[in-house]
Amino acid sequence: IPYFGAALLSQRPGHVIPANFIEGKEAIFYDSAADFKGKLRRMVDDPAWTDQIASAGQRATQERHLSTNRARTVLESLA
């Protein structure tokens, strides 16, 4: 989703993701249905904020979340 320039709204992962998206800056994470509803409402009501998150998420994807980045993380952990 961020790769294509859209803001990521996702359930907060229950596990550690190395160099994960930064909450409120590069992605939006929710913890419950009520939290999802509130964050989705903010995204709709504040398109400039949503656009900023989308742009930052796209940059983060290019810098940290491509398959080459993931492969490097795995190889470094084996060294």
Buried (B, 14 or more C-beta within 10 A) or exposed (E): BBEEEBBBBEEEEEEEEEEBBEEEEBBBBBEEEEBBEEBBEEBEEEEEBBBBBBBBBBEBBEEBBEEEBEEEEEEEEEE
